[in-house]
């Protein structure tokens, strides 16, 4: 049973330790932290370096700045295929790991079956 002050958002709780993998412009991580009123339980990652991130996404810099203010650990340059060896993540355990449907580039619509299969093949 949830204790006093615990906030829930569907499958996520403000007391869960949550890893967010590959958050493009960090808008998902920021939204989750805002829903909880804090981001201290979150580790938010992106594949891109910070410099590449702000070059790709117009809101990324503001999102990262606000997210860091809310307390989560923010990591850049994290590849999902090798992240288990990252010094910060190697001994960490999480209640939830969120890997939103990854962007597959501009070779089709992301909801088309061939794109879903393509993205799936990248993760294997």
N, CA and C atoms as an extended XYZ file, in Angstrom:
372
Properties=species:S:1:pos:R:3:atomname:S:1:resname:S:1:resid:I:1 pbc="F F F"
N         0.838       -1.177        0.000 N   UNK     1
C         0.000        0.000        0.000 CA  UNK     1
C         0.883        1.240        0.000 C   UNK     1
N         0.519        2.228       -0.754 N   UNK     2
C         1.314        3.449       -0.890 CA  UNK     2
C         1.266        4.255        0.395 C   UNK     2
N         2.427        4.807        0.767 N   UNK     3
C         2.499        5.643        1.952 CA  UNK     3
C         2.039        7.057        1.662 C   UNK     3
N         1.949        7.838        2.721 N   UNK     4
C         1.524        9.232        2.585 CA  UNK     4
C         2.528        9.995        1.713 C   UNK     4
N         1.996       10.750        0.768 N   UNK     5
C         2.843       11.557       -0.096 CA  UNK     5
C         3.355       10.836       -1.328 C   UNK     5
N         3.079        9.552       -1.457 N   UNK     6
C         3.516        8.812       -2.633 CA  UNK     6
C         2.575        9.156       -3.785 C   UNK     6
N         3.166        9.500       -4.914 N   UNK     7
C         2.379        9.838       -6.100 CA  UNK     7
C         2.522        8.731       -7.133 C   UNK     7
N         1.400        8.400       -7.755 N   UNK     8
C         1.373        7.379       -8.789 CA  UNK     8
C         0.979        7.998      -10.124 C   UNK     8
N         1.603        7.516      -11.176 N   UNK     9
C         1.231        7.862      -12.539 CA  UNK     9
C         1.242        6.546      -13.315 C   UNK     9
N         0.072        5.958      -13.452 N   UNK    10
C        -0.101        4.651      -14.098 CA  UNK    10
C         0.799        3.612      -13.433 C   UNK    10
N         1.832        3.139      -14.108 N   UNK    11
C         2.700        2.077      -13.591 CA  UNK    11
C         3.882        2.608      -12.784 C   UNK    11
N         3.982        3.911      -12.645 N   UNK    12
C         5.147        4.527      -12.023 CA  UNK    12
C         4.770        5.190      -10.709 C   UNK    12
N         5.635        5.058       -9.730 N   UNK    13
C         5.427        5.658       -8.424 CA  UNK    13
C         6.597        6.570       -8.093 C   UNK    13
N         6.325        7.585       -7.307 N   UNK    14
C         7.379        8.519       -6.898 CA  UNK    14
C         8.408        7.862       -5.981 C   UNK    14
N         8.131        6.659       -5.485 N   UNK    15
C         9.124        5.951       -4.666 CA  UNK    15
C         9.859        4.872       -5.453 C   UNK    15
N         9.462        4.619       -6.685 N   UNK    16
C        10.192        3.689       -7.536 CA  UNK    16
C        11.493        4.329       -8.008 C   UNK    16
N        12.517        3.533       -8.102 N   UNK    17
C        13.742        3.953       -8.767 CA  UNK    17
C        13.517        3.661      -10.251 C   UNK    17
N        13.588        4.707      -11.085 N   UNK    18
C        13.203        4.576      -12.491 CA  UNK    18
C        14.353        5.004      -13.399 C   UNK    18
N        14.694        4.133      -14.339 N   UNK    19
C        15.683        4.432      -15.370 CA  UNK    19
C        14.943        4.724      -16.662 C   UNK    19
N        15.225        5.877      -17.244 N   UNK    20
C        14.629        6.258      -18.529 CA  UNK    20
C        15.747        6.221      -19.567 C   UNK    20
N        15.590        5.340      -20.529 N   UNK    21
C        16.626        5.084      -21.532 CA  UNK    21
C        16.281        5.823      -22.822 C   UNK    21
N        17.242        6.578      -23.330 N   UNK    22
C        17.102        7.192      -24.651 CA  UNK    22
C        16.005        8.223      -24.771 C   UNK    22
N        15.881        9.092      -23.798 N   UNK    23
C        14.861       10.150      -23.866 CA  UNK    23
C        15.375       11.227      -24.809 C   UNK    23
N        14.785       11.312      -25.990 N   UNK    24
C        15.255       12.227      -27.045 CA  UNK    24
C        15.542       13.625      -26.556 C   UNK    24
N        14.516       14.387      -26.207 N   UNK    25
C        14.724       15.772      -25.762 CA  UNK    25
C        14.472       15.941      -24.262 C   UNK    25
N        14.371       14.843      -23.561 N   UNK    26
C        14.146       14.797      -22.111 CA  UNK    26
C        12.768       15.298      -21.697 C   UNK    26
N        11.854       15.396      -22.644 N   UNK    27
C        10.503       15.840      -22.299 CA  UNK    27
C         9.745       14.778      -21.507 C   UNK    27
N         9.973       13.495      -21.800 N   UNK    28
C         9.302       12.442      -21.034 CA  UNK    28
C         9.782       12.453      -19.586 C   UNK    28
N        11.095       12.510      -19.398 N   UNK    29
C        11.660       12.527      -18.049 CA  UNK    29
C        11.169       13.738      -17.261 C   UNK    29
N        11.135       14.882      -17.922 N   UNK    30
C        10.663       16.099      -17.276 CA  UNK    30
C         9.191       15.973      -16.884 C   UNK    30
N         8.388       15.398      -17.752 N   UNK    31
C         6.967       15.212      -17.454 CA  UNK    31
C         6.773       14.289      -16.255 C   UNK    31
N         7.548       13.231      -16.194 N   UNK    32
C         7.436       12.293      -15.078 CA  UNK    32
C         7.867       12.957      -13.772 C   UNK    32
N         8.969       13.684      -13.805 N   UNK    33
C         9.432       14.404      -12.613 CA  UNK    33
C         8.394       15.433      -12.160 C   UNK    33
N         7.803       16.139      -13.099 N   UNK    34
C         6.780       17.133      -12.759 CA  UNK    34
C         5.558       16.468      -12.130 C   UNK    34
N         5.162       15.309      -12.647 N   UNK    35
C         4.012       14.587      -12.093 CA  UNK    35
C         4.282       14.146      -10.661 C   UNK    35
N         5.539       13.802      -10.366 N   UNK    36
C         5.914       13.372       -9.017 CA  UNK    36
C         6.222       14.546       -8.101 C   UNK    36
N         6.463       15.726       -8.666 N   UNK    37
C         6.863       16.876       -7.868 CA  UNK    37
C         8.341       16.873       -7.546 C   UNK    37
N         9.072       15.902       -8.092 N   UNK    38
C        10.501       15.758       -7.870 CA  UNK    38
C        11.028       14.716       -8.841 C   UNK    38
N        12.318       14.764       -9.095 N   UNK    39
C        12.919       13.767       -9.966 CA  UNK    39
C        14.006       12.974       -9.282 C   UNK    39
N        14.045       13.007       -7.958 N   UNK    40
C        15.129       12.354       -7.234 CA  UNK    40
C        15.163       10.841       -7.399 C   UNK    40
N        14.070       10.258       -7.834 N   UNK    41
C        14.027        8.808       -8.043 CA  UNK    41
C        14.357        8.415       -9.485 C   UNK    41
N        14.693        9.386      -10.344 N   UNK    42
C        14.894        9.137      -11.767 CA  UNK    42
C        16.363        9.180      -12.179 C   UNK    42
N        16.691        8.334      -13.154 N   UNK    43
C        17.944        8.447      -13.899 CA  UNK    43
C        17.514        8.561      -15.353 C   UNK    43
N        17.792        9.705      -15.968 N   UNK    44
C        17.364        9.982      -17.344 CA  UNK    44
C        18.586        9.974      -18.256 C   UNK    44
N        18.482        9.238      -19.362 N   UNK    45
C        19.624        9.116      -20.263 CA  UNK    45
C        19.253        9.479      -21.695 C   UNK    45
N        20.282        9.853      -22.448 N   UNK    46
C        20.125       10.059      -23.890 CA  UNK    46
C        21.311        9.427      -24.598 C   UNK    46
N        21.084        8.975      -25.808 N   UNK    47
C        22.169        8.442      -26.619 CA  UNK    47
C        23.101        9.565      -27.050 C   UNK    47
N        22.539       10.724      -27.343 N   UNK    48
C        23.321       11.858      -27.831 CA  UNK    48
C        24.140       12.517      -26.730 C   UNK    48
N        25.249       13.131      -27.132 N   UNK    49
C        25.976       14.010      -26.218 CA  UNK    49
C        25.092       15.233      -25.977 C   UNK    49
N        25.401       16.006      -24.956 N   UNK    50
C        24.609       17.206      -24.692 CA  UNK    50
C        24.659       18.160      -25.882 C   UNK    50
N        25.831       18.307      -26.483 N   UNK    51
C        25.992       19.214      -27.620 CA  UNK    51
C        25.138       18.762      -28.807 C   UNK    51
N        25.155       17.470      -29.105 N   UNK    52
C        24.336       16.946      -30.206 CA  UNK    52
C        22.851       17.092      -29.884 C   UNK    52
N        22.518       16.859      -28.640 N   UNK    53
C        21.122       16.949      -28.194 CA  UNK    53
C        20.543       18.337      -28.443 C   UNK    53
N        21.265       19.366      -28.013 N   UNK    54
C        20.728       20.722      -28.174 CA  UNK    54
C        20.752       21.168      -29.633 C   UNK    54
N        21.591       20.517      -30.449 N   UNK    55
C        21.582       20.788      -31.878 CA  UNK    55
C        20.388       20.163      -32.586 C   UNK    55
N        19.884       19.061      -32.061 N   UNK    56
C        18.773       18.329      -32.684 CA  UNK    56
C        17.403       18.822      -32.243 C   UNK    56
N        17.275       19.144      -30.968 N   UNK    57
C        15.961       19.423      -30.383 CA  UNK    57
C        15.920       20.826      -29.791 C   UNK    57
N        14.990       21.631      -30.244 N   UNK    58
C        14.920       23.031      -29.819 CA  UNK    58
C        14.617       23.195      -28.326 C   UNK    58
N        13.909       22.257      -27.737 N   UNK    59
C        13.542       22.370      -26.319 CA  UNK    59
C        14.487       21.616      -25.386 C   UNK    59
N        15.456       20.908      -25.923 N   UNK    60
C        16.296       20.024      -25.112 CA  UNK    60
C        17.057       20.760      -24.013 C   UNK    60
N        17.672       21.874      -24.335 N   UNK    61
C        18.479       22.571      -23.333 CA  UNK    61
C        17.617       23.027      -22.156 C   UNK    61
N        16.470       23.606      -22.442 N   UNK    62
C        15.556       24.046      -21.369 CA  UNK    62
C        15.029       22.849      -20.588 C   UNK    62
N        14.704       21.760      -21.279 N   UNK    63
C        14.212       20.564      -20.595 CA  UNK    63
C        15.255       19.993      -19.647 C   UNK    63
N        16.497       19.890      -20.107 N   UNK    64
C        17.575       19.350      -19.277 CA  UNK    64
C        17.826       20.260      -18.078 C   UNK    64
N        17.847       21.556      -18.314 N   UNK    65
C        18.079       22.510      -17.217 CA  UNK    65
C        16.992       22.365      -16.140 C   UNK    65
N        15.725       22.332      -16.556 N   UNK    66
C        14.621       22.193      -15.605 CA  UNK    66
C        14.641       20.822      -14.942 C   UNK    66
N        14.956       19.812      -15.697 N   UNK    67
C        15.019       18.460      -15.148 CA  UNK    67
C        16.088       18.366      -14.065 C   UNK    67
N        17.274       18.881      -14.345 N   UNK    68
C        18.354       18.849      -13.346 CA  UNK    68
C        17.968       19.599      -12.082 C   UNK    68
N        17.208       20.680      -12.230 N   UNK    69
C        16.746       21.439      -11.072 CA  UNK    69
C        15.843       20.583      -10.178 C   UNK    69
N        15.154       19.632      -10.792 N   UNK    70
C        14.217       18.785      -10.062 CA  UNK    70
C        14.887       17.576       -9.412 C   UNK    70
N        16.193       17.372       -9.648 N   UNK    71
C        16.937       16.396       -8.882 CA  UNK    71
C        17.360       15.076       -9.478 C   UNK    71
N        16.955       14.704      -10.683 N   UNK    72
C        17.398       13.390      -11.165 CA  UNK    72
C        18.844       13.402      -11.640 C   UNK    72
N        19.382       12.232      -11.814 N   UNK    73
C        20.680       12.078      -12.461 CA  UNK    73
C        20.415       12.109      -13.961 C   UNK    73
N        21.143       12.935      -14.700 N   UNK    74
C        20.995       13.057      -16.150 CA  UNK    74
C        22.315       12.632      -16.785 C   UNK    74
N        22.241       11.656      -17.685 N   UNK    75
C        23.431       11.127      -18.342 CA  UNK    75
C        23.281       11.228      -19.856 C   UNK    75
N        24.348       11.647      -20.525 N   UNK    76
C        24.363       11.767      -21.987 CA  UNK    76
C        25.355       10.765      -22.560 C   UNK    76
N        25.162       10.432      -23.828 N   UNK    77
C        26.077        9.509      -24.498 CA  UNK    77
C        25.934        8.077      -23.998 C   UNK    77
N        24.733        7.699      -23.609 N   UNK    78
C        24.492        6.366      -23.057 CA  UNK    78
C        23.859        5.478      -24.126 C   UNK    78
N        24.578        4.441      -24.519 N   UNK    79
C        24.091        3.491      -25.507 CA  UNK    79
C        23.404        2.346      -24.767 C   UNK    79
N        22.166        2.059      -25.121 N   UNK    80
C        21.398        1.013      -24.438 CA  UNK    80
C        22.073       -0.352      -24.529 C   UNK    80
N        22.839       -0.579      -25.584 N   UNK    81
C        23.493       -1.880      -25.750 CA  UNK    81
C        24.671       -2.089      -24.805 C   UNK    81
N        25.261       -1.013      -24.314 N   UNK    82
C        26.446       -1.150      -23.458 CA  UNK    82
C        26.296       -0.444      -22.114 C   UNK    82
N        25.113        0.051      -21.806 N   UNK    83
C        24.941        0.870      -20.611 CA  UNK    83
C        25.179        0.110      -19.311 C   UNK    83
N        25.061       -1.210      -19.311 N   UNK    84
C        25.268       -1.964      -18.084 CA  UNK    84
C        26.706       -1.850      -17.576 C   UNK    84
N        27.614       -1.387      -18.426 N   UNK    85
C        29.007       -1.206      -18.016 CA  UNK    85
C        29.319        0.234      -17.602 C   UNK    85
N        28.361        1.143      -17.685 N   UNK    86
C        28.584        2.528      -17.301 CA  UNK    86
C        28.833        2.599      -15.796 C   UNK    86
N        29.808        3.379      -15.378 N   UNK    87
C        30.209        3.419      -13.968 CA  UNK    87
C        29.074        3.795      -13.018 C   UNK    87
N        28.162        4.650      -13.443 N   UNK    88
C        27.051        5.043      -12.571 CA  UNK    88
C        25.965        3.971      -12.516 C   UNK    88
N        25.838        3.213      -13.586 N   UNK    89
C        24.730        2.262      -13.704 CA  UNK    89
C        25.090        0.827      -13.337 C   UNK    89
N        26.367        0.520      -13.284 N   UNK    90
C        26.811       -0.870      -13.163 CA  UNK    90
C        26.245       -1.586      -11.936 C   UNK    90
N        26.105       -0.941      -10.818 N   UNK    91
C        25.604       -1.592       -9.606 CA  UNK    91
C        24.198       -1.145       -9.223 C   UNK    91
N        23.587       -0.338      -10.045 N   UNK    92
C        22.249        0.172       -9.741 CA  UNK    92
C        21.189       -0.845      -10.107 C   UNK    92
N        20.118       -0.857       -9.335 N   UNK    93
C        18.943       -1.666       -9.625 CA  UNK    93
C        17.750       -0.725       -9.698 C   UNK    93
N        16.793       -1.031      -10.554 N   UNK    94
C        15.655       -0.157      -10.773 CA  UNK    94
C        14.352       -0.936      -10.632 C   UNK    94
N        13.345       -0.248      -10.123 N   UNK    95
C        12.004       -0.826      -10.077 CA  UNK    95
C        11.371       -0.820      -11.468 C   UNK    95
N        11.663        0.198      -12.224 N   UNK    96
C        11.113        0.347      -13.578 CA  UNK    96
C        12.219        0.826      -14.513 C   UNK    96
N        12.221        0.273      -15.725 N   UNK    97
C        13.087        0.754      -16.796 CA  UNK    97
C        12.175        1.113      -17.957 C   UNK    97
N        12.275        2.362      -18.397 N   UNK    98
C        11.418        2.860      -19.467 CA  UNK    98
C        12.282        3.092      -20.697 C   UNK    98
N        11.981        2.368      -21.757 N   UNK    99
C        12.658        2.585      -23.033 CA  UNK    99
C        11.553        2.870      -24.025 C   UNK    99
N        11.246        4.132      -24.181 N   UNK   100
C        10.189        4.521      -25.106 CA  UNK   100
C        10.570        4.094      -26.511 C   UNK   100
N         9.574        3.873      -27.333 N   UNK   101
C         9.815        3.420      -28.688 CA  UNK   101
C        10.883        4.300      -29.328 C   UNK   101
N        12.033        3.725      -29.675 N   UNK   102
C        13.126        4.556      -30.193 CA  UNK   102
C        12.835        5.110      -31.584 C   UNK   102
N        13.382        6.265      -31.817 N   UNK   103
C        13.266        6.897      -33.130 CA  UNK   103
C        14.196        6.162      -34.080 C   UNK   103
N        13.700        5.757      -35.203 N   UNK   104
C        14.473        4.938      -36.130 CA  UNK   104
C        15.087        5.744      -37.266 C   UNK   104
N        15.008        7.037      -37.191 N   UNK   105
C        15.524        7.850      -38.278 CA  UNK   105
C        14.408        8.188      -39.247 C   UNK   105
N        14.768        8.720      -40.352 N   UNK   106
C        13.778        9.215      -41.294 CA  UNK   106
C        13.701        8.338      -42.535 C   UNK   106
N        13.438        7.039      -42.318 N   UNK   107
C        13.313        6.109      -43.443 CA  UNK   107
C        11.889        5.577      -43.544 C   UNK   107
N        10.967        6.238      -42.886 N   UNK   108
C         9.565        5.837      -42.937 CA  UNK   108
C         8.826        6.346      -41.717 C   UNK   108
N         7.541        6.084      -41.690 N   UNK   109
C         6.716        6.468      -40.539 CA  UNK   109
C         6.969        5.472      -39.409 C   UNK   109
N         7.128        5.966      -38.190 N   UNK   110
C         7.505        5.103      -37.070 CA  UNK   110
C         6.472        4.036      -36.747 C   UNK   110
N         5.226        4.218      -37.144 N   UNK   111
C         4.193        3.239      -36.830 CA  UNK   111
C         4.032        2.177      -37.915 C   UNK   111
N         4.723        2.308      -39.032 N   UNK   112
C         4.624        1.323      -40.102 CA  UNK   112
C         5.359        0.049      -39.700 C   UNK   112
N         4.807       -1.095      -40.081 N   UNK   113
C         5.345       -2.384      -39.665 CA  UNK   113
C         6.824       -2.547      -40.006 C   UNK   113
N         7.255       -2.118      -41.195 N   UNK   114
C         8.668       -2.281      -41.539 CA  UNK   114
C         9.567       -1.456      -40.625 C   UNK   114
N         9.077       -0.327      -40.124 N   UNK   115
C         9.861        0.486      -39.192 CA  UNK   115
C         9.924       -0.173      -37.815 C   UNK   115
N         8.821       -0.742      -37.369 N   UNK   116
C         8.804       -1.442      -36.087 CA  UNK   116
C         9.807       -2.597      -36.128 C   UNK   116
N         9.785       -3.345      -37.230 N   UNK   117
C        10.737       -4.459      -37.381 CA  UNK   117
C        12.173       -3.951      -37.438 C   UNK   117
N        12.380       -2.825      -38.108 N   UNK   118
C        13.715       -2.244      -38.201 CA  UNK   118
C        14.235       -1.852      -36.812 C   UNK   118
N        13.415       -1.165      -36.049 N   UNK   119
C        13.823       -0.745      -34.696 CA  UNK   119
C        14.095       -1.963      -33.838 C   UNK   119
N        13.236       -2.974      -33.949 N   UNK   120
C        13.433       -4.197      -33.178 CA  UNK   120
C        14.773       -4.837      -33.543 C   UNK   120
N        15.115       -4.845      -34.812 N   UNK   121
C        16.382       -5.468      -35.238 CA  UNK   121
C        17.582       -4.719      -34.672 C   UNK   121
N        17.455       -3.431      -34.441 N   UNK   122
C        18.550       -2.650      -33.869 CA  UNK   122
C        18.833       -3.038      -32.423 C   UNK   122
N        17.816       -3.490      -31.724 N   UNK   123
C        17.980       -3.803      -30.308 CA  UNK   123
C        18.502       -5.215      -30.083 C   UNK   123
N        18.584       -6.010      -31.128 N   UNK   124
C        19.027       -7.399      -30.966 CA  UNK   124
C        20.532       -7.518      -31.016 C   UNK   124
